[in-house]
Amino acid sequence: MIRGMSIFVAGLCALVLASAGCSRKQAKVPELIPVTGTVVIDGKPASEVRVFFVPQAGTPGNGGAGMTAADGAFSLQHQSGNPGVEAGQYDVIFSKFVMPDGSLLAADVQPESVGAKQALPMRYTAADTSNVSVTVDKSASPFNFDLKSK
């Protein structure tokens, strides 16, 4: 759980820093492959789920992250703020924090600071337990993930 949380926080921080333009010197953006797809839970579209592609050994870069829309669709964003990730092998993890009353957690709030709970089964929140992996290359079509609530 802690590893999944740290990956979640690291990914979120990378996206925030990239979108804020905090770097004084713009690093060269590697060749990125757009990644899109859908997430469903028990066959139903899953909204507000964070999707993280975590690079496996030998895959360059830090991966990418995105959030699903109401229809379960997502697209990944690289830490540079550009769409996509580098070609390679990725473990995929998913996260959705909600408040104790079931409402969504605000994007700028740390889950543990407000008692938020993980709404997805814990197995999906860490690379070593999600058992979801993909290969991203130029021929990659949309990735569709069907998660199970039990």
N, C-alpha and C positions, 0 to 999 in steps of 0.2 A: 504494500500500500504506500509506503513512504517513497519507494522508487518511482512509482506511478505518479505520485504527487509531485516529486521533484522534477520529473520530466514535464509534467503539466505546467509547473511554474516556470521552468526554464524556457519552454516553448512560448508561453505567454509573454515572458519578459523579452525574448528575442523579437517577437512580433511588435511589441510596444516600442522597443528601441528602434527597430527598422522603420516603423511608421512615423516616429517622431523625428527621424533624421538626425540622430545624435552623433553620428560619425562626422568628424571634420573632413577627413580624407575619404572620398568615395572609393571603396574597394571595387575591383572588377567583379561583376556578377558572372558566375559560371553559366555554362549552357544549361538552361532549365527546360524541363519537359512539363507542359501543363498537365495537371492531374485533377480529374473531376470524378464524381460518383454519387452514390446514394447510401444512406444508412437507414435500415428498417429494423425494428425490434418486433419480433413475433409477427412479421409480415406487414407491420404498419409503419408509415413514415415516422422517423425519429427526429424531432426538431430540437434545436439548441444543444446538439451533441458536438463536443470538440473532438476532432479527428486529428491524430498525430501520426506522421510517418517518421519512424525512428530508424536511422541508417544502421544496417548490420555491418559487421567488420568488413572492410574493404570498400565500402561505399563512401564516397567523399561527401563532405558537407555535414550540416546539422539537421537535414530533413526539412519538413514543413508542417504546417498546421492549417486547419480550417474549421469552420463551424457550419453545421447543417441548418438549412432553412426549414420552413414549415413542411415542405414536401420531402424532407430528408436529403435534399441535394447539397453537395459541398464542392468546393474547389480549394486546393491547397495554395498557401502562400509561403514563399521562401522568406528567410530572415531579412533579405534585402528589400522586401516589400513587393517584389515581382511575383507573378503567378508561377507555380510549379516547383519542382525539385530536380535535383541532379539524377541522372540515370543510375540505377543500382537496385540493391535488395533492401527492403524495408520491413520492419516489424510495424504493425499498425495497432495503436491503442486508442481507446475511446474514453471520454469522460463527460459527465454531466452532473454538476453540483446544483442542488436545490436547497432552499431554506427549509427548516423543520415543518413549515406549513405547506410545503410543496411549491412555493413560488420560486422563480428563477433567481439565481445569484447575480448581482450586478457585476459587470465585467471588471471593475476596478477594486473588487473586494477579495481579500484572501479568505478562502473557504473556512479554514480552521478558526479564524478570528470572529466568525459570526455563527458558529455551530452548524454550518451547512453540511449536508450529507451527500454522499455519492449516490446518484439515482440508478446507476448501472451496476450490474454484478461486478464485483471486484476483479474477477478474472480478466475483464476487458481493459483494466486500467494500467497494466504493466506489461512490458514487452515479453517477459519470461513466462507469462501466464495467459496472454491473449490468444495464443496459437493462431494468430492471423498474420500472414506475411505475403508480400507482393513483390513483383519485379516491375520496376518502372523503366521503360525504354521508349524509343520513338514510336513503336507500334502499339503502345499501351492504349487500351480503350478504357472507357469509364470503369471504375472499380465500384462494385456494388456489394455491400456488406449486410448480411442478414443475421443480426444478433438475436440471441435467445435470452429472455428474462429469467429463465430458470435453468 
